[in-house]
Amino acid sequence: MALLRGLFWFGLFLVLTFCFVVLFEYGPRDFAKGAQKEYARIKSFLVKRTEEIRQDKKDR
C-alpha cells in the first residue's frame, strides 16, 4: 500500500511540475497551446534519448 501511495505522490508531483513549467513559460492565457508544445518537446527529447541509448547498445 505504501508503494501505491508513493507512486501516486510521485505522479502528482510530475503533473504539477509540468503545469508549473507551462504556466511559467506560456502564462495562463495560452495554457492549452503551451501544454501541447511542452508535451511535444518532452516527447521528442525522450525519443531522441532512447534512440541514442539503442545506438550505444548496438555499438557494443
N, C-alpha and C positions, 0 to 999 in steps of 0.2 A: 504494500500500500504506500509505503514511503517513496518507493521508486516512481510510482504513478504520480504522486503529488510533486515530486521533484521534476519530472518531465513536464507536468502542467506548468509549473512556475517558470521553467526554462523556456518553454514555448511562448508563454505570455511575455516574458522578457524580450524575446526576439521580435514578437509582433509590435510591442510598444516601442522598441528601439527603432524598428523600421518606420513606424508612424512619426516618431520624433524627427528622424532624418528627413523624411518627406516634408513635414511641416517646416523644418528649419531651412531646407533648400528651396522649396517652392511656395511656401505660405499656405494659408487656409483657402485662399481663393482658387488655386489650381491643384488642390489635393489629389483629385482623381487622376488627372493627367500626370502629375508628379509621381504618384504611386505606380502608374503604368511604366513610366520612364525608369524609375528606380528598380522595379522588378525586372525589366529587360536588362538593365545594367548588371544586376546581381546574377541573373541567369547566364548572360554572356561571359561574365567573369568565371563562374563555376564551370561552364562548358570548356572554356579555354584552359583552366587549371587541370581538369580531368583529362583533357587531351594531352597536355604536357606530361602528366603522370603516366599515361599509357605509353607515350613515346619513350620515356625513361625506362619503363619496364621492358619494352621491346628491345631496346638497345643493349640490355644486359645480356 
